[in-house]
Amino acid sequence: MCVRRSLVGLTFCTCYLASYLTNKYVLSVLKFTYPTLFQGPFLCFSLCIM
């Protein structure tokens, strides 16, 4: 149970970090003004975990 909980937490943190870095890249390098496009999959993933 503890290993499963740790794995879920690690997966959540990894997805959050990937989403954050993707949004930063899109906003700074590509000058894209709609980063919410990339937050959709992360939101669905977060809702599934909860």
Contacts in CASP RR format, 6 or more apart in sequence:
PFRMAT RR
TARGET T0000
AUTHOR 0000-0000-0000
METHOD contacts of the structure
MODEL  1
MCVRRSLVGLTFCTCYLASYLTNKYVLSVLKFTYPTLFQGPFLCFSLCIM
8 49 0 8 1.000
12 46 0 8 1.000
12 49 0 8 1.000
15 42 0 8 1.000
15 45 0 8 1.000
16 42 0 8 1.000
19 38 0 8 1.000
19 39 0 8 1.000
19 42 0 8 1.000
22 38 0 8 1.000
23 35 0 8 1.000
23 38 0 8 1.000
23 39 0 8 1.000
26 32 0 8 1.000
26 35 0 8 1.000
26 38 0 8 1.000
27 33 0 8 1.000
27 35 0 8 1.000
END
